């Protein structure tokens, strides 16, 4: 394995511009001078519970581009310890298509999640202290929740001296979204100022800037804000930074991580969480809008298992959805051992009949060799003219924006609102914040708001809650029964993990 200093050197980053965390990970202190990097987004069709392998494909594609002598950086999100010890396990790829050091990245890494958790909970402590010491801001209800990076369902709702509140998982906290969307340290400061912490008796929002705490928060977050540099098994430079969930938050790696990669590399591969209806839609309508990024190509990953579970039409819906944002879209079949030639040929024929560019990736078993065909198709596709569009104008009403997303992306017929949501929307309007983009929180296992509803049509979407994350710069709309603090499964992954003979085992 190549020392991280040499990995950085291959990009033109000197040791003086690194904060080293041993020999295999570092933080990057400065940007490069490249301004013409090509951005490639990897997303997927609706997943099965085990996932479709977007990260594995992203790593394989990046390794293959490096193999073709392209200056490439891969950018990914940091894993949450919730899924690591819960149901999914690690999030660093698999087989010959992995980022390393796997154990470090999946656990404490460089401490970013801990810094975010500490900053978030310091805010909560400061709010309670303010109320305790006289409440000069007139907070009648606290709106900011605590967070923790484990799946602890008991903490979803708690009662304190100051009323009912609860915990989010750290990946769903507003601080995580702010850190992931800020363009620079000044933007980070401004976004922290704009966090809504509560509401007064006149239904006016109370903001964090009035607590005189932002300076302390920046001290906690200053190192976490720096992008992390690691590598793949084939020594491809990889920036892993930010970790918002796509079924709860906007689901992309950090803006500063992506922009740093584009400043040093000619090609940047990035990933949006879960299916394209969640991660990719938010990547375009939130991340790209906030950062002025425009992907040059979209790789839509699917699997035989996914299409057997959701049907081939699910692939067509996701493909057509992506074409509404970006004209350069590729379908990539992530190959599994269980796939038959008959199944593969059937999907290939379906793509040909529907004019969808198609290729196969087998990076899990073959590393970069298994992704060269995909890499060549990406390079060919990037040369084509590319149109880029947002799905909606943010100046539309909240209801209009939700309606567009629900009908255009989720293919719902109508949108229904719980009565409590209507009241919250009116408060948002009265506080002049309805112009923000929409971040939908819903199940990843269906285009609808119900994980059990597969391949449905002529159905209604139900909006059950709404919150303003003004610091992050979006309005979160909750569809169906979704929680921001996940629980553990019956057979949690932590039962398989151990430390024996100086080696971590069971962490995948």
VEXDOPA-941376 format. One line per field, with one value per residue: z, x, y of N, C-alpha, C in turn; residue number from 1. Coordinates in steps of 0.05 Angstrom, whole numbers. Atoms other than C-alpha are relative to their C-alpha. Layout:
N
nZ: [Z;...]
nX: [X;...]
nY: [Y;...]
caZ: [Z;...]
caX: [X;...]
caY: [Y;...]
cZ: [Z;...]
cX: [X;...]
cY: [Y;...]
seq: [NUM;...]
//
This chain:
508
nZ: [0;2;-22;7;9;28;13;3;19;27;7;-2;-27;-16;-27;-16;3;-12;-29;1;-20;6;27;20;3;-5;8;20;-10;21;26;23;19;23;1;22;-7;8;-23;7;-23;-1;-15;4;-1;-27;-10;-17;-27;-1;16;28;5;12;-9;13;28;1;-5;24;22;-5;5;29;12;-7;16;27;-3;-5;-26;-11;-28;-8;-24;-13;-27;-23;-11;-26;-16;-2;18;-4;-21;3;20;25;-2;9;24;13;24;-6;18;10;5;-27;-10;-24;-18;-3;-27;-10;14;-9;-28;-9;23;-10;-22;10;-11;-28;-2;8;-23;-22;7;-1;-27;-14;6;-17;-28;-1;1;-27;-20;5;-11;-30;-11;3;26;11;28;0;13;-11;7;12;25;7;-14;-5;19;-9;24;-3;4;-26;4;-25;-2;20;-15;-28;-14;-17;-17;18;18;15;22;8;13;27;4;8;30;6;-14;18;1;21;26;3;6;26;21;-1;21;-12;-28;-4;6;-23;-22;6;-2;-28;-10;10;-11;-16;-25;-14;9;-22;-4;24;23;14;-5;-15;15;-16;-2;-24;-24;-2;-3;26;-1;-13;19;20;-13;0;27;19;11;14;25;20;14;-7;22;-4;26;5;0;22;-5;12;-21;-7;-21;-14;-18;-3;0;-4;11;22;-5;-21;7;29;10;18;-14;-4;22;0;9;29;13;-3;20;27;2;4;19;26;-1;-27;-2;-26;-4;-15;-15;6;28;11;-9;-25;1;24;2;-19;10;20;-8;-24;1;24;-1;-21;6;28;13;22;8;29;7;-22;2;-15;-7;-6;-3;7;-24;-2;21;-6;-23;7;29;19;3;-20;13;19;-15;-11;23;10;-20;2;25;-5;-11;14;25;2;-20;7;-18;-6;-15;-19;2;-23;6;5;25;22;26;9;-14;10;28;0;-7;22;22;-8;3;28;10;-11;7;-23;2;-20;-4;-23;-18;-17;-15;-26;4;18;-4;23;25;3;4;23;20;-11;1;28;7;-14;14;26;-5;-9;24;13;-11;-24;-11;-29;-9;-26;4;-6;-8;-29;-7;-1;-28;-10;10;29;3;-9;21;24;-7;-4;25;20;-9;-13;18;-15;13;-17;-25;-23;-23;-26;-8;-15;20;11;-20;1;25;-4;-16;17;18;-15;-6;26;6;18;26;-1;13;-15;-6;-7;-17;4;3;24;12;19;10;-16;-28;-15;10;9;25;22;27;-2;16;-8;-29;-13;-19;-25;-14;-28;-17;15;-18;14;-7;13;2;22;24;13;-16;0;1;-7;13;-12;-26;2;-25;2;-17;6;-20;7;10;-18;0;7;10;-21;-10;17;0;-23;2;-8;11;11;25;-1;17;2;10;29]
nX: [17;-14;3;19;-16;-5;26;5;-19;9;20;-13;4;-24;3;7;28;14;-1;-3;11;-15;-11;20;22;-8;18;-12;2;3;11;-17;6;15;27;14;5;26;13;16;17;9;25;10;28;9;-16;10;-11;-29;-14;-6;-29;-9;-27;-18;-2;-14;-29;-10;-1;-23;-24;-2;-9;-28;-13;-1;-19;15;-4;27;5;26;10;22;8;-10;20;11;-2;26;1;-22;7;27;8;-14;-29;-17;7;-26;-2;-3;-17;-24;8;3;-17;-14;3;29;10;-1;21;26;4;-5;-13;-16;15;19;27;-1;0;27;17;-7;10;29;10;-7;22;23;-6;2;29;11;-12;12;27;-3;-10;18;14;5;9;29;4;23;-4;-26;3;-26;-3;-27;-6;-18;-6;7;28;12;28;11;-5;16;15;-7;11;-19;12;10;21;-6;-19;-9;-26;-5;-27;-18;1;25;0;-4;-29;-12;7;-14;-28;-2;8;-14;-21;-26;3;18;27;7;7;26;21;4;16;27;15;24;-2;26;22;10;29;12;-7;-24;-23;-23;-23;-24;-17;6;-11;-28;-13;-11;-29;-8;6;-21;-24;5;4;-20;-15;19;8;-20;5;-18;-12;-9;-6;13;-19;-18;-14;14;6;29;8;24;6;28;14;29;16;17;28;7;-11;-4;-13;-23;-25;0;-6;-28;-15;3;-14;-28;-7;1;-22;-25;2;14;26;9;23;13;22;23;10;24;9;-2;23;-8;-27;-7;18;-10;-26;4;17;-11;-30;-9;11;-15;-29;-4;-12;16;-12;-3;10;13;-1;22;-7;21;-8;21;17;17;21;19;15;16;7;-16;11;-14;-24;8;9;-23;-15;14;-3;-27;-1;12;-21;-26;5;-20;5;-9;9;-22;8;-20;3;-3;-5;25;13;-2;-3;27;8;-17;8;27;-2;-14;20;20;-13;-3;27;9;-21;-15;-28;-2;-25;-1;-23;-6;-24;-2;-18;-22;-12;2;5;28;15;-11;21;16;-16;-1;26;2;-17;13;25;-7;-6;24;13;14;17;4;24;12;27;21;-9;3;19;27;9;-8;18;-6;-25;6;17;-17;-17;16;11;-21;-20;12;22;25;23;7;-14;17;-14;11;9;-22;-20;11;-6;-29;-5;9;-21;-23;7;1;-28;-13;-20;11;-15;-22;5;12;-15;20;-8;19;-13;-16;6;22;3;22;-6;5;-20;14;14;-19;12;28;7;25;0;-4;-22;9;-19;7;-14;-17;-18;-19;-29;-8;-29;-7;10;22;23;3;28;1;21;5;-11;-29;-11;-27;-17;6;-3;-17;15;0;-28;-17;-27;-20;-4;-20;-25;-17;-28;-15;-28;-7;14;29;13;29;8;-3]
nY: [-24;-25;-19;-21;-23;5;-2;-29;-10;7;-21;-26;-11;4;8;-24;-5;22;7;29;18;25;3;8;-19;-27;-22;-18;-27;-21;8;-2;-21;10;-11;13;27;12;12;23;7;28;4;27;5;5;22;21;-5;4;-20;7;-1;-25;-7;18;-9;-26;6;14;-19;-18;16;5;-25;-2;20;-12;-23;-25;-11;5;1;10;-14;15;-8;15;18;-4;24;12;23;17;19;8;20;0;5;-22;-15;-6;18;29;15;-14;-28;-11;-21;8;23;6;-1;-27;-16;8;-5;-28;-14;-23;-13;-19;5;-8;-29;-9;7;-19;-27;1;2;-25;-19;8;-8;-29;-8;5;-19;-26;1;2;-25;-23;2;-27;3;7;26;14;28;6;15;13;25;12;22;21;17;29;5;3;-8;-10;-29;-15;-20;-2;-23;-15;-21;-21;11;24;-3;26;2;9;11;-22;-4;-15;-26;-23;-6;17;-11;-26;6;13;-19;-26;-3;-7;-4;-23;10;17;-18;-12;20;4;-23;1;23;-6;16;1;-18;-16;1;-12;17;-10;17;-11;10;6;-24;-15;13;-7;25;9;1;25;22;0;13;29;11;-10;22;17;-12;5;26;23;14;28;12;26;22;-5;-25;-23;-20;0;-19;9;-23;-5;25;-1;21;-10;4;-19;-26;-2;25;-3;-9;-29;-18;-7;24;2;-22;5;21;-12;-19;15;23;-4;14;5;18;-3;18;-10;23;15;-2;-27;-16;-13;-12;-15;-24;-20;-8;-21;-23;-13;-4;-14;-28;-14;-1;-5;23;11;26;5;27;14;29;12;27;18;28;20;3;-23;0;21;-9;-24;2;-16;-27;-17;-10;-21;-24;-14;-11;-23;-21;-12;-15;-25;-17;3;14;22;20;27;22;19;23;10;29;17;28;15;-8;19;-13;-6;-25;-23;-6;-12;-28;-13;-3;-20;-26;-6;-5;-26;-20;-7;10;22;14;18;-4;23;-9;14;23;-5;-26;-18;15;4;-25;-15;-4;-22;-24;-9;-11;-26;-18;-5;-14;-27;-17;-9;-24;7;-21;4;-15;5;10;-20;-26;-2;-22;11;5;26;20;4;14;27;12;7;22;23;10;4;20;23;8;0;-14;-23;-3;-5;-12;1;-27;-14;-10;-25;-21;-5;-14;-28;-13;-4;-23;-25;-7;-6;20;20;0;20;26;21;25;20;22;22;26;5;26;-3;-27;-12;-5;24;20;24;-5;3;-1;-9;-24;-13;-1;-26;-4;-13;-17;4;-21;-18;-15;-18;1;-25;-1;17;-13;15;8;29;9;28;15;26;6;1;-9;-11;16;28;21;23;23;23;11;-23;6;-1;27;14;-15;6;-7;23;1;-26;-4;-3;19;-3;-26;3]
caZ: [0;-17;39;41;31;-36;-54;-42;-81;-142;-141;-131;-56;-14;56;83;59;98;170;178;216;212;146;113;123;125;121;63;81;13;-56;-122;-185;-234;-258;-313;-275;-299;-246;-251;-205;-186;-164;-167;-177;-117;-72;-39;37;22;-25;-98;-91;-111;-69;-98;-169;-153;-127;-187;-236;-203;-203;-276;-295;-258;-296;-361;-337;-318;-260;-216;-146;-115;-65;-16;48;116;145;205;263;265;203;219;283;259;195;137;164;135;77;45;-15;-19;-50;-93;-96;-28;5;62;120;124;199;214;162;187;260;290;226;239;291;246;270;342;330;296;354;405;369;362;435;459;423;462;528;511;494;560;598;564;584;655;664;646;573;548;476;496;471;481;447;432;361;360;378;408;367;376;325;346;330;396;385;459;448;392;443;512;564;596;645;584;549;500;452;424;389;316;292;279;203;206;248;218;237;192;134;147;148;84;46;68;13;60;133;127;96;153;204;169;165;239;254;215;253;281;354;376;368;410;433;368;324;305;297;345;314;340;326;388;435;422;413;340;355;402;350;298;346;352;277;246;238;219;163;128;75;91;42;39;-19;-51;-52;-119;-89;-123;-83;-46;-7;45;80;107;120;115;105;39;67;122;98;29;24;-10;10;27;-21;1;-10;-81;-97;-69;-112;-174;-159;-162;-211;-283;-265;-200;-184;-129;-101;-78;-26;-37;-101;-148;-123;-57;-63;-135;-134;-72;-102;-161;-127;-62;-68;-139;-128;-65;-96;-170;-187;-252;-263;-332;-329;-287;-276;-255;-219;-218;-202;-223;-151;-152;-217;-196;-132;-163;-238;-300;-302;-239;-280;-334;-283;-250;-318;-343;-277;-285;-356;-328;-294;-339;-411;-402;-365;-366;-338;-303;-281;-218;-228;-173;-170;-171;-237;-295;-367;-382;-330;-354;-427;-410;-376;-432;-484;-443;-442;-516;-531;-488;-516;-450;-455;-418;-389;-337;-276;-240;-196;-133;-162;-212;-185;-239;-293;-280;-291;-353;-399;-353;-350;-426;-434;-383;-420;-486;-456;-424;-493;-513;-504;-436;-412;-337;-303;-234;-223;-195;-181;-107;-109;-118;-56;-11;-34;-108;-98;-59;-113;-169;-133;-115;-185;-227;-186;-143;-197;-145;-166;-108;-45;22;84;157;190;236;174;146;210;206;133;151;204;154;106;160;176;101;93;43;-14;9;-31;-8;25;26;82;64;56;7;-9;-52;-97;-53;21;42;39;27;-34;-95;-168;-150;-192;-182;-108;-60;-22;51;83;158;183;161;192;171;171;156;171;122;73;61;86;106;87;118;78;111;174;175;236;245;298;270;313;314;277;310;290;294;260;325;343;287;304;350;362;363;354;341;285;276;250;226;203;129]
caX: [0;23;36;-17;38;54;-20;-26;37;7;-46;4;-11;51;61;55;-17;-36;-55;-31;-69;-15;9;-58;-104;-98;-137;-126;-112;-116;-148;-113;-117;-154;-219;-240;-252;-309;-359;-391;-450;-465;-536;-582;-651;-695;-654;-667;-652;-581;-566;-545;-470;-465;-402;-370;-385;-360;-294;-287;-302;-250;-198;-212;-204;-138;-119;-134;-83;-135;-123;-181;-207;-264;-309;-354;-392;-367;-402;-447;-436;-511;-513;-444;-469;-540;-564;-520;-449;-393;-396;-327;-343;-327;-283;-228;-266;-253;-228;-178;-164;-233;-238;-217;-264;-323;-311;-279;-240;-213;-266;-313;-377;-356;-343;-411;-446;-410;-428;-500;-508;-471;-526;-579;-544;-539;-613;-632;-584;-614;-685;-661;-628;-688;-706;-697;-709;-779;-772;-839;-820;-751;-745;-672;-659;-599;-563;-523;-488;-520;-587;-624;-699;-713;-686;-735;-778;-756;-783;-739;-751;-766;-816;-817;-759;-717;-654;-635;-580;-519;-524;-594;-573;-575;-502;-484;-522;-492;-421;-435;-465;-421;-375;-322;-311;-347;-407;-405;-407;-466;-505;-494;-521;-584;-604;-674;-671;-743;-807;-837;-909;-923;-900;-836;-773;-715;-646;-579;-544;-577;-543;-472;-447;-425;-352;-348;-382;-331;-275;-307;-319;-257;-218;-280;-293;-228;-236;-206;-158;-151;-144;-173;-140;-110;-84;-135;-140;-206;-237;-287;-323;-392;-444;-518;-568;-607;-672;-671;-625;-595;-549;-486;-413;-392;-391;-321;-298;-326;-298;-230;-229;-248;-192;-139;-166;-190;-245;-284;-331;-382;-442;-513;-546;-600;-643;-642;-711;-677;-602;-596;-657;-629;-559;-586;-639;-601;-526;-517;-562;-523;-454;-463;-439;-463;-449;-424;-451;-498;-485;-549;-531;-579;-577;-615;-641;-667;-704;-734;-757;-783;-791;-756;-803;-769;-706;-742;-774;-707;-673;-727;-724;-649;-659;-702;-639;-582;-580;-519;-544;-515;-545;-494;-511;-471;-458;-468;-447;-520;-536;-551;-534;-608;-622;-565;-585;-657;-637;-589;-644;-693;-643;-630;-705;-714;-652;-615;-538;-519;-456;-436;-391;-356;-308;-324;-287;-241;-225;-209;-208;-281;-299;-258;-318;-358;-301;-294;-369;-366;-308;-346;-411;-377;-357;-429;-468;-500;-560;-571;-636;-665;-733;-768;-761;-749;-794;-855;-897;-880;-941;-923;-852;-875;-927;-874;-827;-883;-912;-849;-803;-847;-902;-957;-1026;-1040;-1009;-1045;-1026;-1038;-1074;-1014;-970;-1015;-1006;-930;-930;-968;-916;-860;-895;-906;-831;-814;-776;-820;-770;-721;-713;-746;-710;-757;-750;-783;-770;-716;-748;-804;-817;-878;-881;-893;-836;-887;-917;-878;-895;-957;-992;-1050;-1033;-1029;-968;-980;-942;-938;-890;-848;-788;-744;-669;-653;-579;-573;-616;-675;-743;-749;-816;-832;-872;-906;-878;-805;-760;-696;-669;-666;-672;-631;-654;-668;-599;-555;-488;-452;-460;-411;-356;-297;-224;-178;-102;-95;-146;-217;-262;-334;-334;-349]
caY: [0;70;120;174;227;195;189;264;277;243;299;355;363;374;347;419;420;358;342;271;217;163;135;121;181;256;321;369;441;476;473;462;504;459;489;440;376;330;308;239;222;149;134;74;45;30;-16;-82;-85;-107;-49;-48;-34;39;48;-14;10;81;53;5;61;107;51;38;111;112;49;87;140;192;239;218;229;190;227;190;201;180;118;125;77;66;21;-6;-38;-45;-78;-57;-64;-21;28;24;-22;-96;-149;-119;-53;-21;42;34;34;1;-7;64;95;55;71;135;155;226;244;284;251;261;335;343;306;350;415;394;376;438;478;438;451;525;530;497;542;603;583;566;634;676;662;733;708;686;614;580;515;487;460;436;363;326;273;209;164;98;67;78;78;93;164;182;217;241;288;341;397;441;395;338;331;274;251;247;201;244;233;266;326;395;405;346;377;446;418;379;439;497;524;552;570;637;602;551;608;641;576;564;634;617;553;557;536;551;590;645;657;696;638;675;634;644;636;610;676;704;654;679;608;604;619;559;515;535;515;446;439;472;406;366;415;396;340;271;239;163;113;51;-18;4;69;114;180;183;241;216;274;288;235;256;199;203;176;230;286;303;242;268;278;348;406;425;353;352;420;403;340;380;429;374;321;319;270;264;206;219;182;200;155;103;105;164;185;204;216;240;286;321;321;362;405;419;406;429;490;509;499;513;443;410;335;316;245;203;128;92;28;-30;-105;-167;-173;-102;-110;-176;-143;-78;-98;-72;-13;13;20;59;106;121;130;177;215;226;250;306;334;311;288;241;180;109;45;0;-70;-88;-162;-213;-287;-308;-272;-318;-302;-304;-250;-206;-212;-196;-131;-114;-125;-83;-25;-30;-31;32;69;67;62;-2;-34;-85;-76;-133;-93;-133;-194;-161;-92;-41;-94;-106;-33;-13;-22;25;75;77;88;145;177;171;198;259;284;293;357;358;397;406;427;434;401;463;537;549;611;566;553;495;457;468;443;381;368;370;323;275;271;277;233;188;184;197;221;268;295;293;334;319;378;392;400;454;494;487;508;571;587;577;625;677;674;684;619;582;598;543;478;415;356;296;245;178;104;83;16;43;102;114;132;60;8;-47;-15;-39;-23;16;69;117;128;187;211;231;288;273;328;386;422;481;469;541;535;477;516;469;449;376;344;276;226;167;135;154;163;204;158;87;25;-39;-102;-169;-195;-133;-131;-117;-191;-209;-159;-174;-158;-218;-225;-151;-153;-129;-184;-185;-113;-113]
cZ: [0;24;-9;-9;-30;-17;-5;-21;-29;-10;0;27;16;29;18;-1;11;30;1;24;-4;-29;-22;-2;8;-7;-19;8;-22;-26;-22;-20;-24;0;-22;6;-8;24;-9;25;-3;18;-6;-2;29;11;13;28;2;-16;-27;-7;-14;7;-14;-30;-2;3;-25;-23;3;-5;-29;-15;6;-18;-29;0;2;28;14;30;5;25;10;26;21;11;28;16;5;-17;4;20;-2;-21;-23;2;-11;-26;-16;-25;9;-20;-7;-5;27;4;27;13;8;28;11;-12;11;30;7;-22;11;20;-9;12;29;4;-6;23;23;-5;2;29;18;-5;19;29;3;0;27;21;-3;13;31;12;-7;-27;-12;-29;-2;-15;14;-6;-13;-24;-8;17;5;-21;12;-24;6;-5;27;-1;25;1;-21;13;29;12;18;17;-17;-21;-15;-23;-8;-12;-30;0;-11;-30;-8;13;-20;-1;-21;-28;-5;-8;-29;-23;0;-21;11;30;7;-5;23;24;-5;3;29;13;-6;10;16;25;15;-12;24;1;-24;-25;-17;8;16;-11;19;4;26;26;4;4;-25;0;13;-19;-22;10;0;-28;-20;-12;-16;-27;-22;-12;8;-25;8;-28;-3;2;-23;1;-15;22;5;23;12;21;0;-1;5;-13;-23;5;22;-8;-30;-12;-19;17;-1;-25;-1;-8;-30;-14;2;-20;-28;-4;-5;-22;-25;0;30;-1;28;1;15;12;-10;-30;-9;8;26;-4;-24;-3;18;-8;-20;12;25;-3;-24;0;20;-8;-29;-14;-22;-10;-30;-9;24;-6;18;4;5;3;-9;24;2;-20;3;23;-8;-29;-17;-3;21;-12;-20;14;10;-23;-11;20;-2;-25;3;11;-19;-25;-4;22;-11;20;4;17;18;2;26;-9;-8;-26;-21;-26;-11;12;-11;-28;-1;7;-22;-23;7;-3;-29;-12;9;-4;25;-2;23;1;26;16;17;17;26;-3;-15;4;-25;-26;-5;-6;-24;-21;9;-3;-29;-9;12;-16;-27;4;8;-23;-13;14;24;10;30;9;29;-5;4;7;30;9;-1;29;9;-12;-30;-3;8;-21;-24;6;1;-26;-21;7;12;-16;16;-15;15;25;22;23;26;9;15;-19;-12;18;-1;-26;2;17;-16;-19;15;8;-25;-6;-20;-27;0;-16;19;3;10;17;-3;-2;-26;-16;-20;-11;16;28;18;-10;-11;-26;-23;-26;1;-19;10;31;10;19;24;14;30;18;-18;20;-18;10;-14;-2;-23;-26;-14;20;-3;1;4;-12;14;28;-2;26;-5;20;-5;24;-10;-9;21;2;-8;-8;21;12;-15;3;26;-6;11;-13;-14;-27;4;-19;-1;-10;-30;-14]
cX: [17;-5;-17;15;5;-26;-6;19;-8;-21;13;-4;25;-7;-9;-29;-17;1;-1;-13;13;9;-21;-24;10;-23;14;-6;-6;-12;22;-9;-16;-28;-17;-6;-28;-12;-20;-16;-9;-24;-11;-31;-9;14;-16;12;30;16;9;30;9;29;20;4;16;30;11;3;25;26;5;9;29;17;4;17;-14;6;-27;1;-28;-9;-24;-8;14;-22;-9;3;-27;-3;23;-6;-28;-5;19;30;15;-9;25;4;4;17;25;-5;-6;17;12;12;-29;-9;0;-22;-28;-6;6;12;17;-16;-21;-28;-1;-1;-28;-20;5;-11;-30;-10;9;-22;-24;4;-2;-28;-12;10;-13;-28;2;7;-17;-15;-6;-9;-29;-6;-23;1;28;-3;25;4;29;5;21;5;-3;-30;-13;-29;-13;2;-16;-16;8;-13;22;-14;-14;-20;9;19;9;28;-3;25;17;-1;-25;0;4;29;14;-6;14;30;3;-8;15;22;27;-6;-19;-29;-10;-9;-28;-23;-6;-17;-29;-16;-23;1;-27;-20;-12;-31;-15;6;23;24;21;25;25;18;-4;11;30;17;15;30;9;-6;21;26;-3;1;23;16;-19;-7;21;-4;21;10;8;5;-15;22;20;13;-12;-6;-30;-4;-26;-7;-30;-16;-30;-14;-18;-30;-10;10;6;19;23;25;1;6;30;17;-1;16;31;10;1;23;27;-1;-14;-27;-5;-25;-12;-26;-23;-14;-26;-8;1;-23;7;26;5;-17;10;28;-4;-14;10;30;9;-9;16;29;7;15;-19;13;0;-12;-13;2;-22;5;-26;10;-23;-19;-19;-23;-19;-18;-20;-11;17;-10;11;25;-7;-9;24;17;-13;1;27;3;-13;20;24;-4;19;-4;7;-12;23;-11;23;-4;5;5;-26;-14;4;3;-27;-10;14;-9;-28;1;14;-19;-20;12;3;-27;-10;21;15;28;5;29;-1;25;4;25;3;21;26;14;-3;-5;-29;-17;11;-21;-17;16;2;-27;-4;16;-12;-24;6;5;-25;-11;-18;-17;-5;-23;-6;-29;-21;14;-5;-20;-29;-7;10;-17;6;26;-3;-16;17;17;-16;-11;21;19;-12;-24;-26;-21;-6;17;-20;16;-15;-7;22;21;-9;6;29;7;-7;20;25;-4;1;28;17;23;-10;16;22;-7;-10;18;-20;12;-22;15;16;-8;-23;0;-22;10;-3;19;-13;-14;20;-16;-29;-4;-27;-3;5;23;-12;22;-7;13;17;17;18;28;13;30;10;-10;-21;-22;-4;-30;0;-24;-4;12;30;11;29;19;-7;2;17;-18;1;27;19;28;21;6;22;28;15;28;17;28;7;-14;-30;-12;-30;-10;4;-8]
cY: [25;18;23;26;-3;1;30;12;-4;21;28;13;-6;-7;24;6;-23;1;-30;-14;-27;0;-4;18;28;19;19;29;21;-12;2;21;-9;11;-14;-29;-9;-15;-22;-9;-29;-1;-27;-1;-6;-25;-23;5;-2;21;-10;3;25;7;-18;8;26;-4;-14;19;19;-15;-4;25;5;-20;10;26;27;9;1;1;-10;15;-15;12;-17;-19;9;-26;-13;-25;-19;-22;-10;-21;-2;-8;25;12;8;-18;-29;-14;14;29;13;25;-9;24;-4;3;28;17;-7;6;30;18;23;16;19;-3;7;30;11;-6;19;28;0;0;23;21;-6;9;30;10;-4;19;27;2;0;27;24;1;27;0;-8;-26;-14;-30;-4;-19;-16;-25;-8;-22;-19;-19;-30;-2;-6;10;11;31;16;22;-1;24;12;20;21;-11;-24;7;-28;2;-7;-17;22;6;16;27;23;8;-16;12;27;-5;-11;19;26;1;7;6;23;-8;-18;17;12;-20;-7;22;-4;-24;10;-18;-2;19;14;-1;11;-16;11;-17;14;-14;-3;24;16;-13;5;-25;-9;-2;-26;-24;-2;-13;-30;-12;6;-23;-19;11;-5;-28;-21;-14;-29;-12;-26;-21;3;27;24;20;2;21;-10;21;5;-26;1;-24;11;-4;19;28;0;-20;2;7;30;16;7;-24;-3;22;-2;-21;11;19;-14;-21;9;-13;-6;-18;5;-17;14;-24;-11;3;29;18;16;15;18;25;22;10;23;24;14;4;16;29;17;6;7;-22;-11;-26;-2;-26;-12;-30;-11;-29;-16;-29;-18;-2;24;-1;-23;8;23;-1;18;28;19;12;22;25;15;12;25;23;14;17;28;21;2;-17;-24;-20;-28;-20;-20;-23;-9;-30;-15;-29;-15;8;-21;16;8;26;24;8;13;29;16;6;22;28;8;8;27;22;10;-12;-19;-11;-16;6;-24;7;-15;-23;7;27;18;-14;-5;24;16;6;24;26;11;12;27;21;8;18;29;19;11;25;-8;23;-7;18;-7;-9;22;27;3;21;-9;-4;-27;-22;-6;-16;-30;-15;-8;-24;-26;-12;-6;-22;-25;-11;-3;15;25;1;8;11;-5;28;15;11;26;23;7;15;29;16;6;24;26;9;4;-19;-22;-2;-21;-25;-21;-24;-21;-22;-22;-26;-1;-24;1;29;15;6;-24;-22;-26;3;0;0;9;24;11;-1;28;-1;15;14;-1;21;17;16;18;-4;24;3;-17;12;-16;-5;-30;-7;-30;-13;-27;-2;-2;12;10;-12;-29;-18;-22;-23;-23;-13;22;-9;0;-27;-14;13;-6;10;-22;1;25;6;2;-20;5;26;0;26]
seq: [1;2;3;4;5;6;7;8;9;10;11;12;13;14;15;16;17;18;19;20;21;22;23;24;25;26;27;28;29;30;31;32;33;34;35;36;37;38;39;40;41;42;43;44;45;46;47;48;49;50;51;52;53;54;55;56;57;58;59;60;61;62;63;64;65;66;67;68;69;70;71;72;73;74;75;76;77;78;79;80;81;82;83;84;85;86;87;88;89;90;91;92;93;94;95;96;97;98;99;100;101;102;103;104;105;106;107;108;109;110;111;112;113;114;115;116;117;118;119;120;121;122;123;124;125;126;127;128;129;130;131;132;133;134;135;136;137;138;139;140;141;142;143;144;145;146;147;148;149;150;151;152;153;154;155;156;157;158;159;160;161;162;163;164;165;166;167;168;169;170;171;172;173;174;175;176;177;178;179;180;181;182;183;184;185;186;187;188;189;190;191;192;193;194;195;196;197;198;199;200;201;202;203;204;205;206;207;208;209;210;211;212;213;214;215;216;217;218;219;220;221;222;223;224;225;226;227;228;229;230;231;232;233;234;235;236;237;238;239;240;241;242;243;244;245;246;247;248;249;250;251;252;253;254;255;256;257;258;259;260;261;262;263;264;265;266;267;268;269;270;271;272;273;274;275;276;277;278;279;280;281;282;283;284;285;286;287;288;289;290;291;292;293;294;295;296;297;298;299;300;301;302;303;304;305;306;307;308;309;310;311;312;313;314;315;316;317;318;319;320;321;322;323;324;325;326;327;328;329;330;331;332;333;334;335;336;337;338;339;340;341;342;343;344;345;346;347;348;349;350;351;352;353;354;355;356;357;358;359;360;361;362;363;364;365;366;367;368;369;370;371;372;373;374;375;376;377;378;379;380;381;382;383;384;385;386;387;388;389;390;391;392;393;394;395;396;397;398;399;400;401;402;403;404;405;406;407;408;409;410;411;412;413;414;415;416;417;418;419;420;421;422;423;424;425;426;427;428;429;430;431;432;433;434;435;436;437;438;439;440;441;442;443;444;445;446;447;448;449;450;451;452;453;454;455;456;457;458;459;460;461;462;463;464;465;466;467;468;469;470;471;472;473;474;475;476;477;478;479;480;481;482;483;484;485;486;487;488;489;490;491;492;493;494;495;496;497;498;499;500;501;502;503;504;505;506;507;508]
//
